[in-house]
Amino acid sequence: MAAAGEKKISEYEFIIRAIKKLRKPPYKGIHSVYSGFNQAFREYFNKDPIEATKRLVAQKKIVTRLVKGGVLLYLYEDRPSMTDSKGVLKTILGENEDTDNGLEILGPADTEDNQ
């Protein structure tokens, strides 16, 4: 905690420093609870970190992912890629030619008896 008369850093700076200093390579994010981030934030600012992290997510400065026991916090530029459901559907249904690999999906309608 900052000593009396010592200027505190901003919530933004605190969160960015926490992510950079608490993450363990090769991971790019930190767990809000298991890293000790939530407790440290509460001790330093005497506030709940959820409001601050939600605000920074809305400003696209950090990204959070809901996980068991809390959230993972990432710098915005280190965020994990989001799976595009439309792209996944196209791949599954064979509409992406580059990922088809020449496989043919057969079903009941493809048998000679059903033609």
Protein Blocks (a to p, Z undefined) as FASTA:
>chain_A
ZZehiacddfklmmmmmmmmmpccfbfbdcfklnommmmmmmmnopafklmmmmmmmnop
accdddehiacdddfklpccdddfklmmmmmnopamklnnopacddfklpmklZZ
